[in-house]
Amino acid sequence: MTPEEKFTFDLEGYLVIKNVLTSDEIAEMNEIIDRGDREGRPSLWGAPFKKLIDHPTILPYLIALIGPTVRLDHDYAIFMSEGDQRGRLHGGPDVVGDHWYKYRDGMMRNGLSVVTYFLADTNAGDGGFACIPGSHKTNFLNSIPAEVRSFERPAHYVVQPAAKAGDVVFFTEALVHGTMPWRAAHERRSLLYKYSPGHSAWNINYYDISQYGELTEQQKRMLLPPSIGNRPRVVEET
Ligand SMILES: O=C(O)CCC(=O)C(=O)O
């Protein structure tokens, strides 16, 4: 992570990481989705999706923000057509649970965090992922009005980041976030790969690596169930 990315993540609780996927990769994934793979875990939809478990551009962010024991907790896709609605604003730093953000001695750490791959453009005003920048550090989580949480009343502190196909939004679940109604004529296509520190789990269902065919040693480490004693470290390729 660059110093400016560290500054921005600490300040806002999310990052837009540009051009993570190539146009060939986006086209290949969209073709597989067009052929009908739209249900369940995207990581099981074939090689291009399996690669996202430990994408080399994203791995340094996972290690810097979640730590070297990072594990994939769960993954799913969001598809939305014009007029579709989903979840209101939720998340935020919680006292119990796995939504947390900490800083100490130059190190940032997070509980459950999300890597969202955009397979279609999301322009300003299209809807989809929205958040309250900086709310991962709020002390007044319960003061967000219900009508702002439900997007019935716009508020200047709620933003909907624009991202192009191939970009990634990385955010901590300690950030207040949700899904604005989708307003664009084209389909929203997002893949959400959600990671936790090695000692924790959000999802009760752990990965069964026998479903995945061939996996690299790194991918196997990242699909391990939660534990911390002697857990193998995830490493960046050199
Ligand atoms: O990308 C979105 O629409 C929001 C996803 C969400 O609400 C979540 O990850 O909990």
The ligand as a Gaussian input file, in Angstrom:
#p B3LYP/6-31G(d) Opt

LIG

0 1
 O      -21.923000      -3.887000      -2.320000
 C      -22.991000      -3.690000      -1.753000
 O      -24.038000      -3.409000      -2.332000
 C      -23.025000      -3.743000      -0.227000
 C      -22.638000      -5.069000       0.300000
 C      -22.957000      -5.224000       1.749000
 O      -23.906000      -4.682000       2.230000
 C      -22.103000      -5.993000       2.618000
 O      -21.026000      -6.387000       2.193000
 O      -22.482000      -6.229000       3.776000

